[in-house]
Amino acid sequence: MVTLTRFDPVEMIDDAEAVVAFLADAFDTGDADYIQHVLGLIARSKGMAEVAERAGLGRESLYKALKDGASPRFDTILRVIHALGLKLALVDATEVAIDAEDAA
């Protein structure tokens, strides 16, 4: 008999490199709902209460903002990103596409 256990991706987010890779991948999809979902997973991995405090939000407000189907304000997302010790950095998408083609 095979015993299955529930997979929780939060358990895989165990260092800063994993956080950056997971969130960068989410942004690469261009899917705002997925980005929000990943931010929620990362916040859970760091402790919702601690992230909420750093972001200047109540714990319940953070849960509501990051739950699936929510539509948080952009400033809330930025506050969460900063509370996680991250910042957004923009790159020229056309150059990234060219670099990817050259690598292939």
KEKE-560792 format. One record per atom (N, C-alpha, C, O): chain; atom name; x, y, z. Coordinates in Angstrom, 1 decimal. Each point is the difference from the previous one (the first is absolute). Last residue first. Layout:
% residues N
c->A a->CA east->X north->Y up->Z
...
***
This chain:
% residues 104
c->A a->N east->20.6 north->29.7 up->-27.1
c->A a->CA east->-0.6 north->-1.2 up->-0.5
c->A a->C east->0.7 north->-0.5 up->-1.2
c->A a->O east->-0.3 north->-1.0 up->-0.6
c->A a->N east->1.3 north->5.1 up->2.9
c->A a->CA east->0.4 north->-1.1 up->0.8
c->A a->C east->-0.5 north->-1.3 up->-0.6
c->A a->O east->0.6 north->-1.1 up->0.3
c->A a->N east->-1.8 north->5.3 up->-2.2
c->A a->CA east->1.4 north->-0.3 up->-0.2
c->A a->C east->0.5 north->-1.2 up->0.7
c->A a->O east->0.9 north->-0.7 up->-0.4
c->A a->N east->-5.3 north->2.2 up->1.1
c->A a->CA east->0.1 north->-0.6 up->-1.4
c->A a->C east->1.5 north->-0.3 up->-0.3
c->A a->O east->0.3 north->-1.0 up->-0.6
c->A a->N east->-1.3 north->3.2 up->4.6
c->A a->CA east->-0.6 north->-1.4 up->0.1
c->A a->C east->0.2 north->-0.7 up->-1.4
c->A a->O east->0.3 north->-1.2 up->0.0
c->A a->N east->0.8 north->5.8 up->0.4
c->A a->CA east->1.0 north->-0.8 up->0.7
c->A a->C east->-0.5 north->-1.5 up->0.1
c->A a->O east->0.9 north->-0.9 up->-0.2
c->A a->N east->-3.9 north->4.0 up->-1.6
c->A a->CA east->1.2 north->-0.2 up->-0.9
c->A a->C east->1.0 north->-0.8 up->0.6
c->A a->O east->0.6 north->-0.9 up->-0.6
c->A a->N east->-4.3 north->2.1 up->3.2
c->A a->CA east->-0.4 north->-0.9 up->-1.1
c->A a->C east->1.2 north->-0.3 up->-0.9
c->A a->O east->0.1 north->-1.2 up->-0.5
c->A a->N east->0.5 north->4.4 up->3.8
c->A a->CA east->0.0 north->-1.3 up->0.6
c->A a->C east->-0.4 north->-1.1 up->-1.0
c->A a->O east->0.5 north->-1.1 up->0.0
c->A a->N east->-0.6 north->5.6 up->-1.3
c->A a->CA east->1.4 north->-0.5 up->0.2
c->A a->C east->0.0 north->-1.4 up->0.6
c->A a->O east->0.8 north->-0.8 up->-0.4
c->A a->N east->-4.9 north->3.0 up->0.0
c->A a->CA east->0.5 north->-0.3 up->-1.4
c->A a->C east->1.4 north->-0.5 up->0.1
c->A a->O east->0.4 north->-0.9 up->-0.7
c->A a->N east->-2.6 north->2.5 up->4.6
c->A a->CA east->-0.4 north->-1.4 up->-0.4
c->A a->C east->0.5 north->-0.4 up->-1.4
c->A a->O east->0.2 north->-1.1 up->-0.2
c->A a->N east->2.0 north->4.3 up->4.1
c->A a->CA east->-0.6 north->0.2 up->-1.4
c->A a->C east->-0.4 north->-1.4 up->-0.5
c->A a->O east->0.9 north->-0.8 up->-0.2
c->A a->N east->-0.9 north->1.7 up->5.5
c->A a->CA east->1.0 north->-0.2 up->-1.1
c->A a->C east->-0.8 north->0.2 up->-1.3
c->A a->O east->-1.2 north->-0.2 up->-0.1
c->A a->N east->0.6 north->1.3 up->5.8
c->A a->CA east->-0.5 north->-0.2 up->-1.3
c->A a->C east->1.1 north->-0.1 up->-1.0
c->A a->O east->1.1 north->0.6 up->0.2
c->A a->N east->-2.2 north->-1.6 up->5.3
c->A a->CA east->1.0 north->0.6 up->-0.9
c->A a->C east->-0.5 north->-0.3 up->-1.4
c->A a->O east->-0.4 north->-1.1 up->-0.3
c->A a->N east->-1.5 north->1.2 up->5.8
c->A a->CA east->-0.2 north->-0.3 up->-1.4
c->A a->C east->1.1 north->0.6 up->-0.8
c->A a->O east->0.4 north->1.2 up->0.2
c->A a->N east->0.1 north->-3.1 up->4.9
c->A a->CA east->-0.4 north->1.2 up->-0.8
c->A a->C east->-0.2 north->-0.4 up->-1.4
c->A a->O east->0.6 north->-1.0 up->-0.5
c->A a->N east->-0.3 north->-1.3 up->6.0
c->A a->CA east->0.2 north->0.0 up->-1.4
c->A a->C east->-0.3 north->1.3 up->-0.7
c->A a->O east->-0.6 north->0.9 up->0.7
c->A a->N east->-0.1 north->-2.7 up->4.0
c->A a->CA east->1.4 north->0.3 up->-0.3
c->A a->C east->0.4 north->0.0 up->-1.4
c->A a->O east->1.2 north->-0.2 up->-0.4
c->A a->N east->-5.6 north->-0.4 up->2.5
c->A a->CA east->0.7 north->-1.2 up->-0.2
c->A a->C east->1.5 north->0.2 up->-0.3
c->A a->O east->0.8 north->-0.9 up->-0.2
c->A a->N east->-3.8 north->4.5 up->0.7
c->A a->CA east->0.0 north->-0.6 up->1.3
c->A a->C east->0.8 north->-1.4 up->-0.1
c->A a->O east->0.5 north->-0.5 up->1.0
c->A a->N east->-1.3 north->3.0 up->-5.0
c->A a->CA east->1.0 north->0.6 up->0.8
c->A a->C east->0.2 north->-0.6 up->1.4
c->A a->O east->1.1 north->-0.2 up->0.5
c->A a->N east->-4.6 north->-1.4 up->-3.3
c->A a->CA east->1.3 north->-0.2 up->-0.6
c->A a->C east->1.2 north->0.5 up->0.8
c->A a->O east->1.0 north->-0.6 up->0.2
c->A a->N east->-5.4 north->1.7 up->1.1
c->A a->CA east->0.3 north->-1.4 up->0.3
c->A a->C east->1.4 north->-0.3 up->-0.6
c->A a->O east->0.8 north->-0.7 up->0.7
c->A a->N east->-2.5 north->4.9 up->-1.7
c->A a->CA east->0.4 north->-0.1 up->1.4
c->A a->C east->0.3 north->-1.4 up->0.4
c->A a->O east->0.9 north->-0.2 up->0.8
c->A a->N east->-2.4 north->0.9 up->-5.2
c->A a->CA east->1.3 north->0.6 up->0.2
c->A a->C east->0.4 north->-0.1 up->1.5
c->A a->O east->1.2 north->-0.3 up->0.3
c->A a->N east->-5.6 north->-1.0 up->-1.3
c->A a->CA east->1.0 north->-0.9 up->-0.6
c->A a->C east->1.4 north->0.5 up->0.2
c->A a->O east->0.9 north->-0.8 up->0.4
c->A a->N east->-4.3 north->3.7 up->0.8
c->A a->CA east->0.1 north->-1.1 up->0.9
c->A a->C east->1.0 north->-1.1 up->-0.4
c->A a->O east->0.7 north->-0.5 up->0.8
c->A a->N east->-1.6 north->4.2 up->-3.7
c->A a->CA east->0.8 north->0.4 up->1.1
c->A a->C east->0.1 north->-1.1 up->1.1
c->A a->O east->1.0 north->-0.1 up->0.7
c->A a->N east->-3.9 north->-0.5 up->-4.4
c->A a->CA east->1.4 north->-0.2 up->-0.3
c->A a->C east->0.9 north->0.4 up->1.1
c->A a->O east->1.1 north->-0.6 up->0.2
c->A a->N east->-5.9 north->-1.3 up->1.0
c->A a->CA east->0.5 north->1.2 up->-0.7
c->A a->C east->1.5 north->-0.2 up->-0.3
c->A a->O east->0.7 north->-0.8 up->0.7
c->A a->N east->-4.0 north->-3.5 up->-0.4
c->A a->CA east->0.7 north->1.0 up->0.8
c->A a->C east->0.4 north->1.2 up->-0.8
c->A a->O east->0.3 north->-0.1 up->-1.2
c->A a->N east->-3.9 north->-3.8 up->0.7
c->A a->CA east->0.6 north->1.0 up->-0.9
c->A a->C east->0.7 north->1.0 up->0.8
c->A a->O east->-0.5 north->1.1 up->0.2
c->A a->N east->-1.1 north->-6.7 up->0.3
c->A a->CA east->0.0 north->1.4 up->0.5
c->A a->C east->0.6 north->0.9 up->-1.1
c->A a->O east->0.7 north->-0.5 up->-0.9
c->A a->N east->-1.0 north->-4.3 up->0.5
c->A a->CA east->-1.2 north->0.7 up->-0.4
c->A a->C east->0.0 north->1.4 up->0.5
c->A a->O east->-0.9 north->0.8 up->-0.4
c->A a->N east->3.8 north->-4.2 up->3.1
c->A a->CA east->-0.3 north->-0.2 up->-1.4
c->A a->C east->-1.4 north->0.7 up->-0.3
c->A a->O east->-0.9 north->-0.1 up->0.8
c->A a->N east->4.0 north->2.0 up->3.1
c->A a->CA east->-0.8 north->-1.2 up->-0.3
c->A a->C east->-0.4 north->0.0 up->-1.5
c->A a->O east->-0.1 north->1.0 up->-0.6
c->A a->N east->2.6 north->2.5 up->3.0
c->A a->CA east->0.8 north->-1.0 up->-0.8
c->A a->C east->-0.8 north->-1.2 up->-0.3
c->A a->O east->0.5 north->-1.0 up->-0.6
c->A a->N east->-2.2 north->4.8 up->3.1
c->A a->CA east->0.6 north->0.6 up->-1.2
c->A a->C east->0.6 north->-1.1 up->-0.9
c->A a->O east->0.1 north->0.2 up->-1.2
c->A a->N east->-1.9 north->-1.3 up->5.5
c->A a->CA east->-1.1 north->0.4 up->-0.9
c->A a->C east->0.6 north->0.5 up->-1.4
c->A a->O east->-0.5 north->-0.4 up->-1.0
c->A a->N east->3.5 north->-0.7 up->4.6
c->A a->CA east->-0.7 north->-1.2 up->-0.5
c->A a->C east->-1.0 north->0.4 up->-1.0
c->A a->O east->-0.1 north->-0.7 up->-1.1
c->A a->N east->2.1 north->4.3 up->3.2
c->A a->CA east->0.9 north->-0.7 up->-0.9
c->A a->C east->-0.6 north->-1.3 up->-0.5
c->A a->O east->0.1 north->-0.2 up->-1.2
c->A a->N east->-2.5 north->2.5 up->4.4
c->A a->CA east->0.0 north->0.8 up->-1.2
c->A a->C east->0.9 north->-0.6 up->-1.1
c->A a->O east->-0.3 north->-0.1 up->-1.1
c->A a->N east->0.3 north->-1.7 up->5.5
c->A a->CA east->-1.3 north->-0.4 up->-0.8
c->A a->C east->0.0 north->0.8 up->-1.3
c->A a->O east->-0.5 north->-0.6 up->-1.0
c->A a->N east->4.0 north->1.6 up->3.9
c->A a->CA east->0.2 north->-1.3 up->-0.5
c->A a->C east->-1.3 north->-0.4 up->-0.8
c->A a->O east->0.2 north->-0.6 up->-1.1
c->A a->N east->1.1 north->5.7 up->1.3
c->A a->CA east->-0.5 north->-1.0 up->0.9
c->A a->C east->0.1 north->-1.3 up->-0.6
c->A a->O east->0.0 north->-0.2 up->-1.2
c->A a->N east->3.4 north->4.0 up->-0.4
c->A a->CA east->-1.4 north->-0.5 up->-0.2
c->A a->C east->-0.4 north->-0.8 up->1.2
c->A a->O east->0.9 north->-0.6 up->0.7
c->A a->N east->3.5 north->2.6 up->-2.1
c->A a->CA east->-0.9 north->1.0 up->0.6
c->A a->C east->-1.5 north->-0.4 up->-0.2
c->A a->O east->-0.8 north->0.9 up->-0.1
c->A a->N east->5.0 north->-3.3 up->-1.0
c->A a->CA east->-0.7 north->0.7 up->-1.1
c->A a->C east->-0.9 north->1.1 up->0.5
c->A a->O east->-0.6 north->0.7 up->-0.8
c->A a->N east->3.0 north->-3.6 up->3.8
c->A a->CA east->1.0 north->0.7 up->-0.8
c->A a->C east->-0.7 north->0.9 up->-1.1
c->A a->O east->0.5 north->1.0 up->-0.4
c->A a->N east->-3.3 north->-3.8 up->3.0
c->A a->CA east->0.6 north->1.0 up->0.8
c->A a->C east->1.0 north->0.9 up->-0.8
c->A a->O east->-0.1 north->1.2 up->0.0
c->A a->N east->-1.7 north->-5.1 up->-2.1
c->A a->CA east->-1.0 north->1.1 up->0.2
c->A a->C east->0.5 north->1.1 up->0.8
c->A a->O east->-0.2 north->1.2 up->-0.4
c->A a->N east->3.0 north->-4.9 up->0.0
c->A a->CA east->-0.1 north->0.7 up->-1.3
c->A a->C east->-1.0 north->1.1 up->0.1
c->A a->O east->0.2 north->1.1 up->-0.4
c->A a->N east->0.1 north->-3.9 up->4.1
c->A a->CA east->1.2 north->0.8 up->-0.1
c->A a->C east->0.0 north->0.8 up->-1.3
c->A a->O east->0.4 north->1.1 up->0.0
c->A a->N east->-4.0 north->-4.1 up->0.8
c->A a->CA east->0.0 north->1.1 up->1.0
c->A a->C east->1.2 north->0.9 up->-0.2
c->A a->O east->-0.1 north->1.2 up->0.1
c->A a->N east->-0.2 north->-5.2 up->-2.8
c->A a->CA east->-0.9 north->1.1 up->-0.4
c->A a->C east->0.0 north->1.2 up->1.0
c->A a->O east->-0.1 north->1.1 up->-0.4
c->A a->N east->4.0 north->-4.6 up->-0.9
c->A a->CA east->-0.8 north->0.3 up->1.2
c->A a->C east->-0.9 north->1.2 up->-0.3
c->A a->O east->0.5 north->1.1 up->-0.2
c->A a->N east->2.5 north->-3.5 up->-2.9
c->A a->CA east->0.7 north->0.9 up->0.9
c->A a->C east->-0.7 north->0.3 up->1.3
c->A a->O east->0.5 north->0.6 up->0.9
c->A a->N east->-2.4 north->-3.3 up->-4.4
c->A a->CA east->1.3 north->-0.6 up->0.4
c->A a->C east->0.8 north->0.8 up->0.9
c->A a->O east->0.8 north->-0.5 up->0.8
c->A a->N east->-4.9 north->2.2 up->-2.5
c->A a->CA east->-0.2 north->-1.1 up->0.9
c->A a->C east->1.3 north->-0.7 up->0.5
c->A a->O east->0.1 north->-0.3 up->1.1
c->A a->N east->0.1 north->3.6 up->-4.5
c->A a->CA east->-0.3 north->0.6 up->1.3
c->A a->C east->-0.3 north->-1.1 up->1.0
c->A a->O east->0.4 north->0.2 up->1.2
c->A a->N east->0.3 north->-1.7 up->-5.5
c->A a->CA east->1.2 north->0.5 up->0.5
c->A a->C east->-0.2 north->0.7 up->1.4
c->A a->O east->0.7 north->-0.3 up->0.9
c->A a->N east->-4.5 north->-1.1 up->-3.3
c->A a->CA east->0.8 north->-1.2 up->0.4
c->A a->C east->1.3 north->0.5 up->0.7
c->A a->O east->0.4 north->-0.6 up->1.0
c->A a->N east->-3.1 north->3.9 up->-3.0
c->A a->CA east->-0.6 north->-0.6 up->1.2
c->A a->C east->0.7 north->-1.2 up->0.6
c->A a->O east->0.2 north->-0.1 up->1.2
c->A a->N east->1.2 north->2.1 up->-5.3
c->A a->CA east->0.3 north->0.9 up->1.1
c->A a->C east->-0.6 north->-0.6 up->1.3
c->A a->O east->0.6 north->0.1 up->1.1
c->A a->N east->-1.7 north->-2.4 up->-5.0
c->A a->CA east->1.4 north->-0.2 up->0.4
c->A a->C east->0.4 north->0.9 up->1.2
c->A a->O east->0.7 north->-0.5 up->0.9
c->A a->N east->-4.9 north->1.3 up->-2.8
c->A a->CA east->0.0 north->-1.3 up->0.6
c->A a->C east->1.4 north->-0.4 up->0.6
c->A a->O east->0.2 north->-0.4 up->1.1
c->A a->N east->-0.7 north->4.3 up->-3.8
c->A a->CA east->-0.6 north->0.2 up->1.3
c->A a->C east->0.0 north->-1.3 up->0.8
c->A a->O east->0.3 north->0.0 up->1.2
c->A a->N east->1.1 north->-0.3 up->-5.6
c->A a->CA east->1.0 north->0.8 up->0.8
c->A a->C east->-0.5 north->0.2 up->1.4
c->A a->O east->0.7 north->-0.2 up->0.9
c->A a->N east->-3.7 north->-1.8 up->-3.9
c->A a->CA east->1.1 north->-0.9 up->0.4
c->A a->C east->1.0 north->0.7 up->0.8
c->A a->O east->0.5 north->-0.6 up->1.0
c->A a->N east->-3.9 north->3.2 up->-2.9
c->A a->CA east->-0.6 north->-0.9 up->1.1
c->A a->C east->1.1 north->-1.0 up->0.5
c->A a->O east->0.1 north->-0.3 up->1.2
c->A a->N east->1.0 north->3.2 up->-4.9
c->A a->CA east->-0.1 north->0.7 up->1.3
c->A a->C east->-0.5 north->-0.9 up->1.1
c->A a->O east->0.4 north->0.1 up->1.2
c->A a->N east->2.4 north->-1.4 up->-5.6
c->A a->CA east->-1.4 north->-0.2 up->0.5
c->A a->C east->-0.1 north->0.6 up->1.4
c->A a->O east->0.6 north->-0.5 up->1.0
c->A a->N east->3.4 north->0.2 up->-4.0
c->A a->CA east->-0.9 north->1.1 up->-0.3
c->A a->C east->-1.4 north->-0.2 up->0.5
c->A a->O east->-0.9 north->0.8 up->-0.3
c->A a->N east->5.1 north->-3.6 up->0.5
c->A a->CA east->-1.2 north->-0.5 up->-0.6
c->A a->C east->-0.9 north->1.2 up->-0.4
c->A a->O east->-0.8 north->-0.2 up->-1.0
c->A a->N east->4.9 north->0.9 up->3.3
c->A a->CA east->0.3 north->-0.3 up->-1.4
c->A a->C east->-1.3 north->-0.5 up->-0.7
c->A a->O east->-0.2 north->0.1 up->-1.2
c->A a->N east->0.3 north->0.8 up->5.9
c->A a->CA east->-0.1 north->1.2 up->-0.8
c->A a->C east->0.2 north->-0.3 up->-1.5
c->A a->O east->-0.6 north->0.7 up->-0.9
c->A a->N east->1.1 north->-4.3 up->3.9
c->A a->CA east->-1.4 north->0.5 up->0.0
c->A a->C east->-0.1 north->1.2 up->-0.9
c->A a->O east->-1.0 north->0.1 up->-0.8
c->A a->N east->5.3 north->-1.7 up->1.5
c->A a->CA east->-0.8 north->-0.9 up->-0.9
c->A a->C east->-1.4 north->0.4 up->-0.1
c->A a->O east->-0.6 north->0.0 up->-1.0
c->A a->N east->3.3 north->2.2 up->4.1
c->A a->CA east->0.4 north->0.4 up->-1.4
c->A a->C east->-0.8 north->-0.9 up->-1.0
c->A a->O east->-0.4 north->0.6 up->-1.0
c->A a->N east->-0.1 north->-1.7 up->5.6
c->A a->CA east->-0.7 north->1.3 up->-0.4
c->A a->C east->0.3 north->0.5 up->-1.4
c->A a->O east->-0.8 north->0.5 up->-0.7
c->A a->N east->3.0 north->-4.4 up->2.4
c->A a->CA east->-1.4 north->-0.2 up->-0.1
c->A a->C east->-0.8 north->1.2 up->-0.4
c->A a->O east->-0.8 north->-0.1 up->-0.9
c->A a->N east->5.5 north->0.5 up->1.7
c->A a->CA east->-0.3 north->-0.9 up->-1.2
c->A a->C east->-1.5 north->-0.2 up->-0.2
c->A a->O east->-0.5 north->0.1 up->-1.1
c->A a->N east->2.0 north->2.2 up->5.0
c->A a->CA east->0.2 north->0.8 up->-1.2
c->A a->C east->-0.3 north->-0.8 up->-1.3
c->A a->O east->-0.7 north->0.5 up->-0.9
c->A a->N east->0.5 north->-2.7 up->5.0
c->A a->CA east->-1.0 north->1.1 up->0.0
c->A a->C east->0.1 north->0.7 up->-1.3
c->A a->O east->-1.0 north->0.2 up->-0.7
c->A a->N east->4.3 north->-3.4 up->1.7
c->A a->CA east->-1.3 north->-0.6 up->-0.4
c->A a->C east->-1.1 north->1.0 up->-0.2
c->A a->O east->-0.8 north->-0.1 up->-0.9
c->A a->N east->5.0 north->1.6 up->2.6
c->A a->CA east->0.1 north->-0.4 up->-1.4
c->A a->C east->-1.3 north->-0.6 up->-0.6
c->A a->O east->-0.4 north->0.2 up->-1.1
c->A a->N east->0.8 north->0.8 up->5.8
c->A a->CA east->-0.2 north->1.2 up->-0.9
c->A a->C east->0.1 north->-0.3 up->-1.5
c->A a->O east->-0.8 north->0.6 up->-0.8
c->A a->N east->-0.7 north->-4.6 up->4.1
c->A a->CA east->1.1 north->1.0 up->0.0
c->A a->C east->-0.3 north->1.1 up->-1.0
c->A a->O east->-0.9 north->-0.1 up->-0.8
c->A a->N east->-2.1 north->-3.6 up->1.6
c->A a->CA east->0.8 north->-0.1 up->1.2
c->A a->C east->1.2 north->1.0 up->0.0
c->A a->O east->0.7 north->0.0 up->1.0
c->A a->N east->-5.3 north->-2.0 up->-3.4
c->A a->CA east->0.5 north->1.3 up->-0.1
c->A a->C east->0.9 north->0.2 up->1.3
c->A a->O east->-0.5 north->0.6 up->1.0
c->A a->N east->-1.9 north->-4.6 up->-1.9
c->A a->CA east->1.1 north->0.1 up->-0.9
c->A a->C east->0.6 north->1.4 up->-0.1
c->A a->O east->1.1 north->0.2 up->-0.6
c->A a->N east->-5.0 north->-1.3 up->3.2
c->A a->CA east->1.1 north->-0.8 up->0.6
c->A a->C east->1.2 north->0.1 up->-0.9
c->A a->O east->1.2 north->-0.2 up->0.5
c->A a->N east->-5.4 north->2.0 up->-1.9
c->A a->CA east->0.7 north->0.9 up->1.0
c->A a->C east->1.2 north->-0.7 up->0.6
c->A a->O east->1.0 north->0.7 up->0.3
c->A a->N east->-4.1 north->-2.9 up->-3.3
c->A a->CA east->1.2 north->0.6 up->-0.6
c->A a->C east->0.7 north->0.9 up->0.9
c->A a->O east->1.2 north->0.4 up->-0.2
c->A a->N east->-4.0 north->-4.9 up->1.2
c->A a->CA east->-0.2 north->1.4 up->0.3
c->A a->C east->1.3 north->0.7 up->-0.6
c->A a->O east->1.1 north->-0.1 up->0.6
c->A a->N east->-4.0 north->-4.9 up->-1.1
c->A a->CA east->1.2 north->0.8 up->-0.3
c->A a->C east->-0.3 north->1.5 up->0.3
c->A a->O east->-1.0 north->0.5 up->-0.4
c->A a->N east->-1.0 north->-5.3 up->2.5
c->A a->CA east->-0.4 north->1.2 up->-0.6
c->A a->C east->1.3 north->0.8 up->-0.3
c->A a->O east->0.8 north->0.2 up->0.9
c->A a->N east->-0.8 north->-5.6 up->-0.7
c->A a->CA east->0.0 north->1.2 up->0.9
c->A a->C east->-0.3 north->1.2 up->-0.8
c->A a->O east->0.3 north->0.1 up->-1.2
c->A a->N east->-1.2 north->-5.8 up->0.7
c->A a->CA east->0.3 north->1.3 up->-0.6
c->A a->C east->0.0 north->1.1 up->1.1
c->A a->O east->-0.8 north->-0.1 up->0.9
c->A a->N east->1.6 north->-5.5 up->-1.4
c->A a->CA east->-0.5 north->1.0 up->0.9
c->A a->C east->0.4 north->1.4 up->-0.7
c->A a->O east->1.2 north->0.2 up->-0.2
c->A a->N east->-2.0 north->-5.6 up->-1.5
c->A a->CA east->0.7 north->1.2 up->-0.2
c->A a->C east->-0.7 north->1.1 up->0.9
c->A a->O east->-1.2 north->0.2 up->0.0
c->A a->N east->1.4 north->-5.9 up->0.1
c->A a->CA east->-0.8 north->1.2 up->0.0
c->A a->C east->0.9 north->1.3 up->0.0
c->A a->O east->1.0 north->0.0 up->0.8
***
